[in-house]
Amino acid sequence: MNDEHAAHAGFRLTEASIAELAAALDAGVVTSVELVALHLNRIAHYDRHGIRLNAVPVLDPAMFDAAAASDRRRARGECRGPLDGIPYLAKDSYAARGLTVAAGAPAFEHLLAGDDAFVVARLREAGAVLVGLTNMPPMAAGGMQRGVYGRAESPYNADFLAAAYASGSSNGSGTGVAASLGVFGLAEETWSSGRAPASNGGLVAYTPSRGVISVRGNWPLIPTMDVVVPYARSMDDLFAVLNVIVADDPQTRGDFWRAQSAVSLPAASAVRPGDYHALADRHALAGKRLGVPRLYLNRDPDSTRPIATRPAVIAAWEAAAVDLRALGAEIVEVDFPLVSNYECDRPGTRSLVERGLVPAGFAEAEGIHLI
């Protein structure tokens, strides 16, 4: 059964939603085993051959067993929910029982995970089928730099990167979900490694507050900053994933914020809705003020070396602004002097160290020694 046959059977695999695929599974239009095979076929054609996206270097040999188990549950009327039988991808920074957990690093290429990361375990319990692990730079330290498996490429334009060069370590998950190599994906973020690939790939992503989603079983780049970031192709799909992965984790080992005692954090169950789909509200933006950094809009008068944003990007933003205003939002062009001072986001800007505001080595001390 190929993608075209699937389309004739009542749905199209590419960019199909979780709800559409779940309905097709319930109706017997397709089985989970067939869904996995269809995604594996796309990986073979577009990831390993053809345009060679190189997003999914590690395949889970148990994927068909998991899919067959899902089909048997469904036949018995024991479906575990909307994600049962749905194929997904996880970043190579997630531990998945029996698979290598290299985190993109040659040093860990043959290291095997003895157990699942919390989020992977939650998805396994929900019946979702892990197809494979996605590409990333060594130990997530960077963005589009090549790791032990190389790097993922953009599914839209080979002349452009799949993420920001310096901060896009979840590039494999971004490419994999955008190219329909998996229905949804798991990314991870320290600075902007979750958001950058989602932005380049036209995906929906969620960067949670500390402690909302357990990071136990994930590679720790900077434990004070690391968070789980799910990827989806629509808000409805994202809500379905969040319904499963936002849950209390009684174990805190390897999760800095939930293990520390200096700052009190609420349990995940205390801050999440009963059903994330309840957050869908077409009037949600009415009266909201949205700040947009003017330095990215070619309207930054404070820099002698301004950032040049392409006219096509400006046009896309202006079209989006029209839609946002139509939904009741107020658009405010803003600057972030504190962020600019700290991040040096303008070319040629002197850093805090150069201006004598913090000692040399401050960034290293903040990111490593304070932990």
N, C-alpha and C positions, 0 to 999 in steps of 0.2 A: 504494500500500500504506500504510494508516494504522495507528495503534497498535492498534486493535481487530483488524484483519486479522492483524497480527503475532502477537497473542495466540492467535488461532485456528490460526495456522501452527505453533505449538509453543513460543512464548515471548512474554513480555510486555516491551515496551520499557522502561516506567517501572521504574526501580530494578533493571533486569536487570544481572547481574554480568558481568564480563569473560569468565569461564569459560563462562557460559551463551550469551553472544553469539558467542564463538569457536566453540562447539560447533554453534550454528545456522549459522554461516558454513561450517564444515567439512561439515555435512550438506546444504548447499544449500537450507536452509529460507529463508534470506535472503541477499542479497548485500551487500557493503559499500556499494555505490551506494544500495541501498534503505535501509540503516541511516542513511546520511547524510541521505537525503531525509526519513526519519522524524523525525530530530532537528531538521532544518530546519523541518519542519512544526510541531513543538512550539514552536520559537522564534517562528515566525510567529503562532501562536495565543496563546501565553502570555507571550512576551517583547516582541513588537512591538505586539500587540493584546490584547484581553481584559484580563487583570489587569495587563498591562504591567510585567513584572518588570524589564525594562531591564538585563539581565545581560550580553548579548552584542551590543554596539553595532557591532562590526567583524566582518564575515564574510569568510572566505577564499574568493575566487573560484575557487581551484584545488582546492577540496575534492572535487568530483566527479571530476576528473582523477585525484587521488590515490586515491580509492576505486576507480575503474575499474582503475587499475594494480594495486591489491591483489587485485581479483577475478581479473585475468589471471594473477597469480602463483599464486593458489590453484588455479586451473584447471590450471596446469602442474605442480602439486605442489611449488611453491617458496615456500610460506608461510614468512614470516620469524619467526613465533612468535605467542604469545597476543595481542599487541597489533596484529597485522597486520589492517588494515581496521576498527579500532575508532575511532569518533569521539571527540575530546576537545576541551577548551577550555584556553586559556592566558590568563593575566592580561595586560593591556595593557602591562605592564612588561617583557615578554619580546620580544626581537627575533625576528621571523618573516619570512624572506626575501620581499620584495615587498609586505609589508603595512605600514601606518602603524605607527609606534612612538611614540605620543603620551605614554605613561605618564600618561594622564588629563589632560595639561596643554594648555591652548589654544595655548601657544607652540610645541608640537611636533605640532599636529594634522595637519599635512601632511608630516611627516618620514617618509621611507620607510626600512625596514631593508634593507641590502644583503646581509645574511647572517643565518643563524639563530643564536639563543642556543645554547649547548652542549646544554642539555636538549632544546630543540626539535629540534636536529639529531639527537640520539640517538633521539628518538621517530620522527622522519621515517625514519631508517634501519631502525627496527623495524617500519615500515609503518603506524603509527598515523596517523589522518587528522585534521588540525587543521580544526575547523569555524569557529572564530573567536576573537577576543580579547575579554576580559571587562572590565567596568567597574571603575574605581578613582578615587580623588580625585587632584588634580593632584600629580604627582611622588611619590605615595604618602605625602605629608606629612599624615597625619591618618587618619581612619577613614571615616565615613559622609558626610563633606562632599562636595558635588557637584563633579565635574570637568567636562571638556569634553563628556562624554556624559551628564551627570547622575550618577545613582547607581543601584545595583541595589536592589530591594525584597525583603522577606522572602517566600519562597514559601509560608510557613505561615500568616502572620497580617499583614495590611496595617497593623495598628496598632502593630507592633513593628519594630525595625530588623533588618537582615540581619546586623549585626555591632555590636560596641561602637562608640559614636559617635566616640571619640577614637583608637581603634586597631583598625581593621578595613578596611584599604585593599584587601584581597582580597575585598571583598564580592561582586563580580561572579562570580568563580570559585565562591565558596561557594553563591550562589543558583543558578548554572548547573548545578552538579553535583547539588545537592539537588533541583532541579526536572527532572532528567533531560533537560537541554538538551545535555549531553555525558555520556559514560560516566565519565570522570574529568577532573580539571582540574589546572592548575598555578597555585599561589599563590606569594606571596613574603612574607617577614617581616623586619622590623627590630626592633620591640618585640614585638607580639603580633598583627600584622596577618594572620598565617596562622591562628593558633589561634582568634581571636575569631569569624571567620565560620564556621569549622568547628564550633565549639561551638554557635552559634546555628542552624546548618543541620543538625545531627545527622550530621556527616560524620566520617570518619577522616582525620587529618592527621599529618604527620611533620615535626617541626622538627629538622633535623640539626645535628650539631656542625660547627664551622668546617672547611671543606675537604672534607667528605664528598661534597657535590654541588657541582659547579662552578657559579658564578654568572656566568660569562663571558657577556656578551650580555644581561644584565639591567640594569634601571634601578638605579643606585646611590643610595639615599637616605643611608645611613650605611655606607660600605664595610666598616667593622670589625664591623658587626652583621648585614648583609643575608644571608639564606639562602633557598634554594629550598625551597618547601613543597608537596609533592604532595597533592591531595585525592582521596579515593575514598569509596565508600559501604560498603565492608567492608574488613577486614584482608586478606582474600585478594586483593582488587583492588589494595590498596596494595602488597602484596608483588610483584604482577605489574609494577607501574609501577617500583618500586624496582629490580627486576632489570635494567631497561633504563637508568635515568637515573643510577644510582650507578656511575660508571666513571671511569677515569683520563682527565684532560684534559691533553694535553701543552702546551697554550697557557695562559698565566697572565695575560695582559693583561686588565685590568678585574676581576680577582679578587684583592682585597687580601690575603687570608690565604694564598693559594697563591703569590702573588708576593713576599711579604715574606720576609726571611731571618733575622729575629730569633728567631722561634719555629719549631721544627721540627715539621712536621705529617706524619703518615703519608699515603701514597697511598690513594685511595679503595679500590683493589683489596686493600689490606692490612687493611682494617677491615671489609669487607663479607663476608657469607657467600657461598658459591658460588650458592646459591639462597635467596632470602629466605623462601620458603615453608617452609624447614626450621625457621624460628623459631616456627612455629605449634605451641604446646604448651599443652594444657589444664591442665597443672600449673604453668605459668609463675609464677603469683601465690602459690603455696604458700610460706609463710614470709616473704613480703615485707611490709615495713612501709610503709604509704602515709600520708603526711602531708596533712592537710586543713586549710586555714586557717580557724580558728574565727571570724575576723572576718566571713566570709561565711555562717556558720551561725547567726547571731543569738546567738552566745555569746561575744562579745568584751567583757570587763569593763573594758578599759583605755581605752575611748573615751567621751567625754561626748556624742559625736554618732555613734552606731554606724550602720553600714551596715544598712539594712533589706532583708533578702532575703525575697521573696514566699513565703508558705506552700506554694504549689504547687511551687516550686523546692526547698524543704526536703523536701517529701514525695518528690519525685523522687530527691533525693540519698539519703534514708534507704532507699528501695527499692534503689537502686544499691549502697549499703553492705551491705545484706543479701546481695546477689549476690556482692560482692567477698569478704565473709567466708566465704561458702559455698565459694569457690574457694581458701580458705586464706590470704587476705591479712589482715593486722592493720591496722586503721584507727586512726590517731593524730591527735587534734586538736592542731594546732600553731600557733605564732605565728612571725613572721619579723621580729624587731625591726630587724635591719640593713636589710632590704628596706623596712620601714615607715619607718625614718628617712630612707632615700634617696628612696623613691618618694612619700612622704606619702600612703600609701594609706588613711589614715583622715581623714575630713572634719575640718577644724580643726587638723590636726597642723602644727606648725611645721617648716619645711624646714631642711635642713642650712645653707643660707645664712642664714636667719633666726636660727639658733642660733649663728652664727659659726664653724661647723665647716669650711666651705669658703668661698672668696671668691665674690663676685657674678660671674656669668658662667661659673661652673664647668661647668654643663651644656653650654653652647655650646662651651666649650673642649674638653670631653671628646668631644663628638660631631663636631666640625668641625676645630678647629685641631690636635688631636693626630694627625689623619690626615696 
